[in-house]
Every structure is written in C-alpha cells, then in structure tokens.
C-alpha cells in the first residue's frame, strides 16, 4: 500500500514537473522531468522484487497474479526510464 501511495504521489509530482518545465524551460525544471521518472522506475523496481519474492511463496493458483504484477512493474520501470532519457536528450 505504501508503494501504491508513492506511485500516486510521484505521478502527481511528474505532472507538476512537466507543467513547470513547459512554463519555464530551464535546466532546473528539466532536471525535475528527469529525476521524477527515474524515481518512478526505482519504485517500480521495488515492486518487481516484492512480486517475485511473493511468487516464490505463493501457491500455483495465484502465482500468476504475482508474476503479472512483476511484469507490469517491469513495464512501468522501462517506460519511466525511457521518459527520463527522452527528457534528458530533449
């Protein structure tokens, strides 16, 4: 639940960082559009680790749910890192 709250907070922070950058394009606002997605990716990596640990302990009837959570978190991390890189080069 704590990680879910962190994702919501980071999503709001990411939107604010992007809005600030669009309003005033400078190195400080650009840095935030890189830092926040990188943090999102880090949190997603934590979710992957938790989901994989859970998958090792779950019964076969629900292990697929943990594996799906890990895969979705991997996708989230990949997309967030891609956005950070795009913002870095843009």
C-alpha positions as CSV (number, residue, x, y, z in Angstrom):
1,X,0.0,0.0,0.0
2,X,2.9,2.3,0.8
3,X,4.3,1.8,-2.7
4,X,1.0,2.4,-4.3
5,X,0.7,5.7,-2.4
6,X,4.2,6.6,-3.6
7,X,3.3,5.9,-7.2
8,X,0.3,8.2,-6.9
9,X,2.4,10.9,-5.3
10,X,5.1,10.5,-8.0
11,X,2.5,10.7,-10.7
12,X,1.3,14.0,-9.4
13,X,4.9,15.2,-9.0
14,X,5.7,14.2,-12.5
15,X,2.7,16.1,-13.9
16,X,3.7,19.2,-11.9
17,X,7.4,18.9,-13.0
18,X,6.3,18.7,-16.7
19,X,3.9,21.7,-16.3
20,X,6.7,23.7,-14.6
21,X,9.1,22.8,-17.5
22,X,6.5,23.8,-20.1
23,X,6.0,27.1,-18.3
24,X,9.7,27.9,-17.8
25,X,12.2,25.8,-19.8
26,X,15.4,25.9,-17.9
27,X,17.9,23.4,-16.5
28,X,16.3,23.2,-13.1
29,X,12.8,22.4,-14.4
30,X,14.3,20.0,-17.0
31,X,16.2,18.2,-14.2
32,X,12.9,17.5,-12.4
33,X,11.4,16.0,-15.6
34,X,14.3,13.5,-15.4
35,X,14.6,13.0,-11.7
36,X,10.9,12.1,-11.1
37,X,10.6,9.4,-13.8
38,X,13.9,7.9,-12.6
39,X,12.4,7.7,-9.1
40,X,9.2,6.1,-10.6
41,X,11.5,3.5,-12.2
42,X,13.2,2.8,-8.8
43,X,9.9,2.3,-7.1
44,X,8.7,0.0,-9.9
45,X,11.9,-2.0,-9.4
46,X,11.0,-2.4,-5.8
47,X,7.6,-3.7,-6.8
48,X,9.2,-6.2,-9.2
49,X,11.4,-7.5,-6.3
50,X,8.4,-7.8,-4.0
51,X,6.3,-9.5,-6.6
52,X,9.0,-12.1,-7.4
53,X,9.6,-12.8,-3.7
54,X,5.8,-13.3,-3.3
55,X,5.7,-15.6,-6.4
56,X,8.2,-17.9,-4.8
57,X,6.0,-18.3,-1.8
58,X,2.5,-18.5,-3.4
59,X,0.5,-21.5,-4.4
60,X,0.2,-22.2,-8.1
61,X,-3.4,-21.0,-8.1
62,X,-2.3,-17.4,-7.5
63,X,1.4,-17.3,-8.6
64,X,0.3,-15.9,-11.9
65,X,-1.0,-12.8,-10.2
66,X,2.4,-12.1,-8.7
67,X,4.1,-12.8,-12.0
68,X,1.7,-10.4,-13.7
69,X,2.4,-7.7,-11.1
70,X,6.2,-8.2,-11.7
71,X,5.7,-7.9,-15.5
72,X,3.6,-4.7,-15.2
73,X,6.1,-3.2,-12.8
74,X,8.9,-4.0,-15.3
75,X,7.0,-2.2,-18.0
76,X,6.4,0.7,-15.7
77,X,10.2,0.9,-15.0
78,X,11.1,0.6,-18.6
79,X,8.6,3.4,-19.7
80,X,9.7,5.7,-16.9
81,X,13.4,5.3,-17.7
82,X,12.5,5.9,-21.4
83,X,10.8,9.1,-20.5
84,X,13.7,10.3,-18.3
85,X,16.1,9.6,-21.2
86,X,13.8,11.4,-23.6
87,X,13.6,14.4,-21.3
88,X,17.4,14.3,-20.8
89,X,18.1,14.4,-24.6
90,X,15.2,16.8,-25.4
